[in-house]
Structures are given as structure tokens and as C-alpha cells.
Amino acid sequence: MTRTQWAAITAVVLALVFAGTAAVASAGRDGGSAAPSTPTADSADAGFARDMAVHHQQAVEMSFIVRDSTDDEEVRRLAYDIANTQANQRGMLLGWLDMWGLPKVESGRGPMAWMSMDKTMDHGSGSGMDMDMGSMDHGDAGHRAEDGSLMPGMATKTELDQLRDARGKAAEILYLQLMTDHHKGGVAMAQGCVQLCAPGTEKNLAEGMVAAQRSEMALMADLLTARGAKPRTG
């Protein structure tokens, strides 16, 4: 079995696993206790759900753009897998916000504010949880939003226009480069949720995102090499 097939299978299996887990999320965020806690609007749980839903939406958009710009089956299959997986995950994230009775857009707080939360937090367990924030990449948390790039790894409006105009091999390379950057930002955000979100379904989903997107980045590096190109960033 080729590396392309393994990456596709990994992404699909993880999506199915976490979709099944999300179906029983209402049973409780802490393993099914009688009184599960509900995240607040300014919690890391809510912030990650809101921001990753937006982040995922752009990945879906870029994937549909490249599917109309090339006939290459490898890139088109990857784009379909990413669009399908991230659209499903986006639905879960927005569904949780609805279930928690929280807004999908919070005024007065910029993207990524949840990643700068105090390292000592109470996740509803009755005691403070001391988080090791030294292992998190705060450079991404300090991302400056401009030209439509609201969060780490997101393409700018100018780059999206370039992708729409590109065709064939040029479109494949630009898509793979933009999506690699997008995944790097997504992994940093998901790692933030792994450290900051309460134990439960959402945190499990974030862990799955890290594994799946790292696998896809390795595949995209191979696809770029085959086209005489490489990722834009190290």
C-alpha cells in the first residue's frame, strides 16, 4: 500500500472515530459523570471550537479550489480527503458550541486569545490544574491577522486569489505549500487545546487532529518533492 493510501486511510479512520465519540459527547465531558461541566464563553474549549471552525473552513475552500484547477488524481484525492475530514470536524466543533449554548462568534475578543490563558486553570475538577505552557509555541499565539489571514497558517486573500488563478502543476504546488502552512498552524492550535482544554471529547479530537495533519504534511512534502518543489517554511 502506498504512502498516499495510508495517509488517506488514517485521516478517514480518525474522522470516523471522533465522529462516533462526538455522538456521545452529551453523556459528559469527564467520562459520564452525573453533573458534567459546561465550558464558559471565554474558555479554551470554546475558543478552540470557534477558531478551529474558521481555520477548517478555509482548508475546505482551498481544497475545492484546487480540485477545479488540476486533473492530477493524487492531489485531487488529497484535496477531497482534507475537505471531507475538516468539514466533518467543523460540524462537530460548531455542534458543541450549540450544545453548550455559546455563540459561534464572540465580540470583543480576537482570534487565538484562548491560547494566552493563565497556565493555572480550573477545568471543573474542583482543583486548579497546573499546565506546562513551556512546551507550547507562543509564537503562533501571537500571530498578526492581516489580509484575511486571521490565524496561524491561514492563507491571505492575495494567496487565495493566486490559487484561484493557477492551473495544473502551478496550482498543485501552490496548494500543497499553502496547505502545509495551514496544517502547521492547525497543529499548533490543536496542541494548544490538548494542553488547555478540559479532558473529554474535544481534547481527544484535538489530539487526533495533530496526528492526522502531521501525517498529511509528510505526504504533502513527498508530493512537492515529486513536482520539484518544497514547503515554503521549515
N, C-alpha and C positions, 0 to 999 in steps of 0.2 A: 504494500500500500504506500502511495506517495505521501510526501510531507504535506502537500496541498490537501489531500483527502483527510489526513489525520487532523489537521487544523480545523477543517470544516466540521468534522465529526465532533471534535472537542467543544467547539462553540455551540453546536446544536444540543449536545448532551447537557452541557451546563445550563443552557437556557431552559431546557425541559425540566431539569432537576429543580431549579429555582422557581420556575413557574408553579410546579407542584407544591413547593414549600410555601409560596405566597398564597396559595389557595387555602391554607390552614392558618394563615397569619392571625386571623381573628381569635384563634384559640389562646393567644397570649404571646407576648414578646419575650417572656422569660421562661419558656418551657411549659406554658399552660397553667400558670398559677391562677387562683381564683380572682385576683384583682390586678390584672396587667396594667402597667403604667402607660399613659398616652404622652407622646412627645409634645413639647411646647413649640410654639411658632418659631422661637429663636434657638431651638436645639440643633445640635449637629445632625440628628436624624432627619429633621425637616429640611434643614439647609441642604444636605446632600441630595435628598429626594428632589427638591426644586432645581438645584443647579445641574445635577446629572441628567435630569429630564431634558433640559435645554441643550446640554452638551450632546446627548444622544440624538436629538432631533437634527442637528447639523450633520452628524455622521450618516444618518439616513438620507438626508438631502444630497450629500456629496456622492453617495453610493448610487442613487438613482441617476444623477447627472452622468457619471462615467458609464453606466450601462447603456446610455444612449449615444456615447461618444466613441465606442470601440467595439470591434467584433471578437476581440480576444476572449476565449472561453475561460481561461484561468482567472483573469481579472474580473470578468463579469460574474463568475461563480463566487469569488471572494466578496464582491460588492453585494451580491444577493444575500450571502450569509450574514454580513455585517448589518445590512438594512433590516433583515428579518429578526436577528437576535436583539439588536438595540431598540427596535420598535416595540418588541415584546417587553423588554426590560423597562422601557419608558412608560408603558402602560401600567406595569406594576408600581413604579415609583409614584405616578400620579394617582393611582388607586389607593395607595397607602395614605397620601395626603387627604384624599376624600374620606377615607375611613377614620382618620384622626380628626377630621373636622377643621383642617388647616388650609389656609389659602395657597394656591399654586404660585402666586406672585406676592412677595412681601415688600411693601413700600418702605422706604427709609433705610433699607439695608442692601448694600451692594453684593454682587456675586462673591462667593468664597469667604464671606465674613465668618461663617461657621468654622472654618479651618484655623481661625485665630483665637478660638475659645481658650479660657483658662485651663491649664493642664489638670487641675483637680476639680472633678465634676461629680455630681450625684446623679446616677442613671436610674434612680428609683429603687436602688437596692437597700437603701436605708443608711448607707455609709458612703463617704467620699471615695472616689476611685482615682488613684494617682497614676496619671498617664505618662509614659516615657515619650515626650514630644521631641526629644533629641534625634530620633530616627526619622522624623518626618521632614520632607523637603519644603521648607517655608518659602523658598524662592518662588514656587508655584502659587502659594497662597498670596504672594504679593504681586501677582500678575496685573498689569495695567491694561484695562479694557480700552480698545480703540479700533476704529474701522470695523465694528461688528464682531471683533474677537473678544467676547465677554469673559472667557475663562481660559485657563491654561490649555494650549494645544489647539484651540479653535481657530479655524481659518478666518481671514479677514474678508470683507466684502470684495475687495480687489482680487484676492486669490480665488474666490468663488467665481467671479466673472472670468478669470483666466481659465479656470477649469471648464466652464461652460463653452468657451471659445475653442478649446483644444480638441484635437481629434486624433484617433489612432494611438500610436506609440507615445506621442507627446502627452495625450490625455492620461494614458496608463501611468506614466512616470509621475506626473504631477499629482494624480490621485493617490498613488502609493506613498509619495512623500508627505502630502497633506494629511493622509490618514495615519501615517506613522506618528507624526507630530500630535495628531488628535488623540491617538491611543496613549501616548506618553503622558499627556495632560490628564486623560481619563484614569490612568493607572495611579497617578499622584493623588487625584481626588478620591478614588476608591480606597487607597491606602489610608487617607485621612479618615474616612468613615470607619475602616477597620479599627483604628485606634480610638476614635471619638464617639462612634455610635453605640447605642445600648446593645448588649448581646441579644441576638434574635435573628429574625428573617432578613432584615435589611442588611445587617452586618455580614451575614452569610452570603448574600447576593454580592456585596462589595468584594468579598474575598474571591468569589467566582469570577467577577469582572477582571480582577488583577491577573488571575491565571489565564483566562481566555484571551485577553488583549495582549498579554506578553507572547502567547503562542502565535497570535496573528501578526505581531510585529516581526517575529522571526521569519514567518512566511513572506511578509512583505519585503523584508531585506533580501531574501532569495529572489523574489520576482524582480526587484530593482536591479540586482546583480545581473540577472539574465537579460536585462534591457540596457546594460552598460551604464547604469546609474547607481546612486546610493542615497540613503536618507540624508536630509538636509542638516540634521543635527546629530551629534554623537550619542 
